[in-house]
Amino acid sequence: MLAAASPTTQNSRLGIVVAKKNVRRAIDRNRIKRLTREYFRQQVSPRSSSLDFVVLARQGMGNLNNCDVRMALKSLFDSVLKKASHEKLNPASQSHVH
């Protein structure tokens, strides 16, 4: 799950929540956080003007391989960035949840 909101700062920020309840092994939680930070730094931060993102890992994410995690992140971030660019044209709402 991914949520985005317009921040009060000029830089994009990222929050990551990987609960032990959803991803049991610490190695998997850390891997998901590492892949999320890496994807955000390389792909999202340069494209987004200034949005705050919160990524919430759902149950079963620890079972995905790295490629599948990246594909899931790409899908989530692309859909939210698309909505955010649409909202800049029509600023009716300030937050997005996918």
One Martini backbone bead per residue (centre of mass of N, CA, C, O) as a GRO file, in nm:
protein
   98
    1MET     BB    1   0.099   0.034   0.018
    2LEU     BB    2   0.024   0.380  -0.088
    3ALA     BB    3   0.100   0.710   0.025
    4ALA     BB    4   0.016   1.059  -0.058
    5ALA     BB    5   0.145   1.399   0.004
    6SER     BB    6   0.156   1.723   0.060
    7PRO     BB    7   0.406   1.909   0.164
    8THR     BB    8   0.601   2.160   0.343
    9THR     BB    9   0.825   2.083   0.165
   10GLN     BB   10   1.049   2.056  -0.126
   11ASN     BB   11   1.095   1.761  -0.054
   12SER     BB   12   1.101   1.440  -0.078
   13ARG     BB   13   0.948   1.174   0.115
   14LEU     BB   14   1.009   0.867   0.316
   15GLY     BB   15   0.802   0.598   0.433
   16ILE     BB   16   0.846   0.286   0.624
   17VAL     BB   17   0.633  -0.013   0.668
   18VAL     BB   18   0.740  -0.324   0.840
   19ALA     BB   19   0.574  -0.559   0.982
   20LYS     BB   20   0.604  -0.842   1.168
   21LYS     BB   21   0.318  -0.948   1.105
   22ASN     BB   22   0.375  -0.951   0.777
   23VAL     BB   23   0.704  -0.986   0.824
   24ARG     BB   24   0.884  -1.204   1.000
   25ARG     BB   25   1.163  -1.165   0.882
   26ALA     BB   26   1.423  -0.949   0.913
   27ILE     BB   27   1.556  -0.989   0.636
   28ASP     BB   28   1.294  -0.912   0.477
   29ARG     BB   29   1.242  -0.634   0.594
   30ASN     BB   30   1.517  -0.511   0.510
   31ARG     BB   31   1.493  -0.568   0.206
   32ILE     BB   32   1.241  -0.398   0.154
   33LYS     BB   33   1.358  -0.132   0.253
   34ARG     BB   34   1.600  -0.120   0.063
   35LEU     BB   35   1.441  -0.134  -0.207
   36THR     BB   36   1.267   0.115  -0.157
   37ARG     BB   37   1.491   0.326  -0.125
   38GLU     BB   38   1.626   0.272  -0.398
   39TYR     BB   39   1.384   0.332  -0.579
   40PHE     BB   40   1.330   0.617  -0.481
   41ARG     BB   41   1.608   0.743  -0.543
   42GLN     BB   42   1.615   0.662  -0.859
   43GLN     BB   43   1.294   0.714  -0.959
   44VAL     BB   44   1.121   0.928  -0.783
   45SER     BB   45   1.266   1.183  -0.676
   46PRO     BB   46   1.328   1.315  -0.962
   47ARG     BB   47   1.007   1.327  -1.051
   48SER     BB   48   0.925   1.456  -0.784
   49SER     BB   49   0.882   1.749  -0.647
   50SER     BB   50   0.669   1.731  -0.367
   51LEU     BB   51   0.641   1.439  -0.183
   52ASP     BB   52   0.481   1.225   0.042
   53PHE     BB   53   0.572   0.892   0.141
   54VAL     BB   54   0.397   0.575   0.223
   55VAL     BB   55   0.505   0.247   0.294
   56LEU     BB   56   0.304  -0.056   0.315
   57ALA     BB   57   0.353  -0.370   0.404
   58ARG     BB   58   0.226  -0.663   0.317
   59GLN     BB   59   0.126  -0.962   0.327
   60GLY     BB   60   0.388  -1.157   0.162
   61MET     BB   61   0.641  -0.982   0.078
   62GLY     BB   62   0.867  -1.187   0.180
   63ASN     BB   63   0.808  -1.396  -0.073
   64LEU     BB   64   0.937  -1.207  -0.259
   65ASN     BB   65   1.130  -1.115  -0.495
   66ASN     BB   66   1.310  -0.853  -0.605
   67CYS     BB   67   1.163  -0.814  -0.874
   68ASP     BB   68   0.871  -0.810  -0.755
   69VAL     BB   69   0.912  -0.569  -0.572
   70ARG     BB   70   0.985  -0.365  -0.794
   71MET     BB   71   0.721  -0.397  -0.954
   72ALA     BB   72   0.534  -0.304  -0.726
   73LEU     BB   73   0.661  -0.025  -0.688
   74LYS     BB   74   0.619   0.078  -0.973
   75SER     BB   75   0.314   0.061  -0.976
   76LEU     BB   76   0.256   0.244  -0.734
   77PHE     BB   77   0.419   0.500  -0.809
   78ASP     BB   78   0.296   0.549  -1.088
   79SER     BB   79   0.002   0.591  -0.996
   80VAL     BB   80   0.056   0.826  -0.797
   81LEU     BB   81   0.204   1.019  -0.995
   82LYS     BB   82  -0.029   1.041  -1.191
   83LYS     BB   83  -0.231   1.161  -0.989
   84ALA     BB   84  -0.055   1.404  -0.906
   85SER     BB   85  -0.042   1.535  -1.189
   86HIS     BB   86  -0.350   1.566  -1.210
   87GLU     BB   87  -0.382   1.745  -0.948
   88LYS     BB   88  -0.225   1.992  -1.055
   89LEU     BB   89  -0.455   2.055  -1.259
   90ASN     BB   90  -0.672   1.942  -1.017
   91PRO     BB   91  -0.696   2.085  -0.692
   92ALA     BB   92  -0.914   1.905  -0.497
   93SER     BB   93  -0.687   1.713  -0.379
   94GLN     BB   94  -0.410   1.610  -0.143
   95SER     BB   95  -0.465   1.295  -0.123
   96HIS     BB   96  -0.330   0.950  -0.162
   97VAL     BB   97  -0.457   0.615  -0.220
   98HIS     BB   98  -0.345   0.257  -0.305
   0.00000   0.00000   0.00000
